[in-house]
Amino acid sequence: MKYAGLLIMPAGFILSIAAIILFPSPAYRAIFVICGIAVEVMGLIVAVRGHMLSRSETRP
């Protein structure tokens, strides 16, 4: 899962850049940029949770 999160983050960045380039209307741009940022945040959450130790690994 940790690698999936690291792959999702660039997808959100590309979505944001594509929205700025493709949409002439500022309203559509803003919506897609917010969606791109949300995808980046989800990828970050998946990556962080994938790198966290589980409770069973921390107990002796």
C-alpha positions in Angstrom: 0.0 0.0 0.0 2.8 2.4 0.7 3.9 2.4 -3.0 0.3 2.9 -4.1 0.2 6.1 -2.1 3.5 7.3 -3.6 2.0 6.7 -7.1 -1.3 8.5 -6.4 0.4 11.7 -5.3 1.9 12.6 -8.8 -1.5 11.7 -10.3 -3.1 14.5 -8.3 -0.4 16.9 -9.3 -0.8 16.1 -13.0 -4.6 16.5 -12.6 -4.1 20.0 -11.2 -1.7 21.0 -14.0 -4.0 19.6 -16.7 -6.9 21.5 -15.2 -5.0 24.8 -15.4 -4.0 24.1 -19.0 -7.2 22.7 -20.4 -10.1 24.7 -18.8 -10.6 28.3 -19.8 -13.2 29.0 -17.1 -11.8 29.9 -13.7 -14.7 28.0 -11.9 -13.9 24.7 -13.7 -10.2 25.2 -13.0 -10.8 25.8 -9.3 -13.0 22.7 -9.0 -10.4 20.4 -10.7 -7.5 21.9 -8.8 -9.3 21.2 -5.6 -10.0 17.7 -6.8 -6.3 17.3 -7.7 -5.2 18.5 -4.2 -7.7 16.1 -2.6 -6.1 13.2 -4.6 -2.7 14.3 -3.5 -3.8 14.3 0.2 -5.4 10.9 -0.2 -2.1 9.6 -1.6 -0.2 11.1 1.2 -2.5 9.5 3.8 -2.1 6.1 2.1 1.7 6.5 2.0 1.9 7.5 5.7 -0.4 4.7 6.8 1.6 2.2 4.8 4.8 3.2 6.5 3.3 3.1 10.0 4.1 0.1 12.2 1.1 -2.0 13.2 0.3 -2.4 16.9 1.3 -6.1 16.8 4.8 -5.1 15.5 5.4 -2.6 18.4 4.6 -4.9 21.2 7.4 -7.2 22.5 
